[in-house]
């Protein structure tokens, strides 16, 4: 009544595959570099500065090559850019913490703080701006 299966199932594990596998650490490095590169793009759009240079150093360390830098202007409002940068820094912080990369985790936390302060300053222009150093 039933015909036998003539081809291997798509659900068969590919343990004997002849392609290289990446380790968990390599996968986390790739993820962290991607989040930091996205953060770099938003940071560069907000304006050049030392914060972008520090992020670029970490991307270069993780990828082994310096990132391409250009400000791809999206015409987004500064508040939207700061929110996006804050979210990207949060993602980078999570990955950096899971791979125990203290340098990248500290950088990501500092960027989160800077973008939180920038958002607060945009919401209340009368607030003192002394804490916005490096927000761009």
N, C-alpha and C positions, 0 to 999 in steps of 0.2 A: 503494500500500500504506500509506504513512504519511500522516497528515493534517498539513498545515503548522500551525505554532504560531500561534494567532490572538491571543494576548495577550502582553504583554511578560513576559519572564522575571523571576522574583524575584531572579535573580542579576545583573541589569543594574544597573550603578552609577547612583546617583542624583546625578550631578554637576550636573544642571540643576535640582535641587530648589530651591524658593523659600522655604526656611526658613533662619534664620541659623545659622551654624556658629560654634563656640567655638574659640578658639586653644588651643594646648597649655598656655600659661601660665594661661589662664582655667580650664581643666580642673584643673590642678594647684592653683590657688587654691581651687577648690571642694573638691577632695580634702583639702587641708590643713585648711581650715575644718571639714570634717566630722570628721576625726580629732581636731582640737583640741576641738571641741564635745563629742565623746564622752569625751575625757579630762577636760573640765570637769565633765561629769555625774558621773563616778566621783570626781573630786577633791572636788566638793561633797558627795557622799555620805559621804566620809571626814571631812568637817567643814569649816566655813567658815574662810577664811584668805587671806593675801595670795597664795598660789600660785594659787588659783582666780581671784582678781582679775586676775592677770597673764595667765592663759590667756584669760579673758574679753576682755581688751583686744586680744589677737591675733585672736580670732575676730571681734570687732567691726571690726578693721582690714581683715580679709580679706572679710568679708561686707558691710561698709558699714553695719551696724546691730548694736546690742548683742544678745548671745544671751539667750534666755530662760533664767533660772536658777531651778532648784528642785531640791531633793534628793529625787529619786525613790528612796526607800529600798527596797532589794532584800533586806534582811535577810541579805546575804552576809557571810561572815567577813572581818575586816579583811585577813587575808593574801590572800584571794581578790581583794579589791578592789585591793590593792597590786599583785598580779600583773597584773590586768586593766589598771590604770593604766600599769604599766611597758610592757606590750605596746602600748597605744595611743600612748604617748609615743614608742616606737620607730618605729611607723608614721608618726607625725607628723615625726619626725626624718628619715626616708628621703625623704618628700615635700618637706620644707623644704630638704633638701640638693639635691634634683634641681631645684628652682626657685631655688636660690641665695638663699634667705631666711635670712640669718644670724641675725636676731632670733628667729625662730621655731625655728630649729635649736638655738640656745643654750638657749632655754626648754625645748625637748623633752629635750635632753641633761641639763639640770639636774633635770627631773622624773624622768627615768630613774634618775639618781643618788639622788635623794631616796627613791624607792620601793624601790630596791635596799637602801638603808640601813634603811628601815622594815621590810623583810622580814627583814633580818639581825637587827634588834632584836627582832622577834617570835619568831625562831627561838632567839635567845639573850638572854633578858631581863636577864642580868647584864652585858651589854655596855654601855659608856658610851653615853649617848644624846645627846651633844653634836652629832652630825652629823645629827640628825633635824629640825633647824629647817626648817620649810616642807614637811615630809613630808605634811602633810594638805592 
